[in-house]
């Protein structure tokens, strides 16, 4: 007999019907969410090592961002494994990735010293200002009641924002806050951030010609500037 056998997992997997396992898992996640403790259950090693997280298009994306905005520093809220930030780090920019998952830091594509574990549903005590803030495919994972805190964090970090968020009908893993673009525009306008239609269209056109970029990054893209 294997001494290392994990008996709770064994019985959960093999003696509890699949439908009941699904219900139990959702119940546990709901309970943990109430206490803001679910991040490392959902965004675990399996999630952090999925192939889709190796975004080959980020090199081209980085070059276009540098050409357009010429930033020297970039901060990314909900950076995941840091795959979008990695090309900026490689080009010697000052970068900081912020995420609440220990697994994402464990498998990070950026240096550990440039990765900070922090729950972005809390107000981030930002001591430094950056030239550019990125928050891509994150906001739909944040319950609506924490949206204001997320917006406070990203608008308090940089005068330029590259933002994407899944909208209505874009179901996915832990998508709990699917809002139309107009909803985010109104929220961000309260923080003196204006949607830049021309720049957004420039990015959409460029990204549409990039290889391997997932369609939702293009469909959901919004560029904002502080006015």
N, C-alpha and C positions, 0 to 999 in steps of 0.2 A: 504493500500500500504506500502511496506517495505521502510522505510526512508533510509536504508543502501544500497539500490539497486545501484550497480555501472552501470549507464546508458551507458557509452561508451562500457564497456565489454558486457553488455546485447545486445546492438544493433549489435556489432561486431559479437557476437556468433550466434544470432538468425535471423538476417536480411541480413547478407552478406553470399553468397554461400560459401561452403567449399573450392572450388578450388580458389576462389578469396581471401579468408582468408589466404590460404597457400602462394599465390603470394605476398600478402601485408606483411605477416610476414617475408618472405625471403627478401623483399625489405627493410624493416625496419632494419633487422639484417645487411644487406649489408651496409646500410647507417651508422649504429652505428659502424660497424667494421672499417670503414674508419677513424673514430675518436677514435678508441679503447674504445668504450663505451658499447659494446654488452655483456660483460662477465656476468653481473648480470641479463640480460634478458634470456640468454641461460641457465646458471647454477644457476637456481632459486631454490626455496624451493621444488618444485616438483622433480627436478633433484636430489637434495641433499638427498631426503628421499626415493629414489627408493630402492627396496629390494636388488638389485644386489650389492649395495654399502656395504652391511654388509658381508664382505668377511671372511667366517669362516676359510679359509685356511691360513690366515695371521699368526696365532700362530705357525703353523708348519714351515711356511716360515721364520719367525723371528728366530726360533731355529736353522734352517739350516744356516742362514746368520751369526748368532753368532758363531756357531761351525766353520764355514769356515774362517771368517775374524776377529772375536773377536773385533769388534768395540766398542768404548765407547761413540761415538756420531754419530748421523745420521741426515741428512738433506734431505727433500723430496720436490722437485720442482713440483708444480701442484699436491699437496697432496690430493685434493678433500676434503672429510670429515675426512681425517686423519686415515682411517681404516688400511692402511698398516703400518703406524707409531705407532699406538696404542699399539701393543704388545711390541715394543721397549721401549716405555714410561713406560709401566707396569713393565718392568724389570729394571727400574731405569736408563736407558741410557739418555744421554742428547740429546733431539730431537728438531727439528724445522721443522714445516710444512709451506710451502709457497704456497699461492693460491690467486687468484684475486676475488673470489666469497664470498660475505658476507653471502650468504645462506650456503655455505660449512662451514664457521666458526660457524654460528649459530647452525648447527647440527653436529659439530665436535665431533669425537671420542677421540680426545686428548684435554688436558687442553687448555683453551683459551690463556694462557700466552705462550704456545708453538706453537701458530698458528699466522702467520703474513700475513696480507692482502697485497699483492703486485702483480702487473701485470708483469709476468715473460717474457713478450715481451720487457721489459725495462731492462737495465743493473742493476743487483742487487748489491748494495753496501755492499758486504759481508765483515764484520770485523772479523769474526771467521772462522777457518778452522775445518772441520769435518772429521771423519775417513771414512765415507761412504756417498755417495750421491745416492738417489733413484729418478728416473724419469720414471714412468711406465704409459703407455697409455696416454701420454700428448702431445708429439711432433706432432702427427698427427692433433691436434687441433690448432696448431700454423701455421699461414701463412708462406710459405716458406721464404718470405722476412725477417721474424724475427727469422729464424732458427739459424743464427749465434749468435744472442744475447742469445738465449736459451742455446746453446752449451757453450758460454762464461760463463754463469752463473753456469752451472753444473760442468764444468771442473775447475772452479775457487774456488770450494767449498770443494772438497775432492779428494784424490788420487785413490779412487775406485768408480766405477759407475755401478749401476744396472739399466739397461735401456731397455724399450720396446717401440715400436711405430708401429702402424698399417701400414701394407704395401699395395702395389697395390692390389685392389680388395676387401679390407676390409672396405667396406663402413660402415658408422655409423653416429651418431649424431654429426654434426659440424666437420666431418672429412674433412679437406681441404688440407692436405699435406701428401699424401700417398707415401712414398718412400721405395725402397728396402733396405735391411740391408746394402748392399755395399755402398749405398749413405751416410748413417750415419757413417759407418766405415771410409770412406774417410774424411768426415768432422771432425770427432773426432781425426783422426790421425794428422791433422794440429795443434791440441792443445796438442800433445804428449800423446794421449790416444790410447792404442793399444787394439784391441779386443782379449780377452782371450778365445780361442776355447775350451780348456780343461775344464776350470771352467764353461763355458756356458753349455757344455754338462753335467757336473755334476749336475748343477742346473735343467736342463731340465729333466734329469732322475729322480731326486728326486721329482720335482714338478708333474711329470706325475703320481706319485703314491700317491699324496695328494688328499684329498677329496674336492670336490666342487670347485676346481680351474677352472676359466674360461679358455677355450682353448687358447685364444689369448695371455694370459700372458706367456704361454709356447712357442707358435709358434713364438712370436716376441722377445723373451728374448735375451739379449746380455749383457755380462759382460766385462767391460773395466778396465784397469789399466793404471795409468800414468807411462811412462817410462823415 
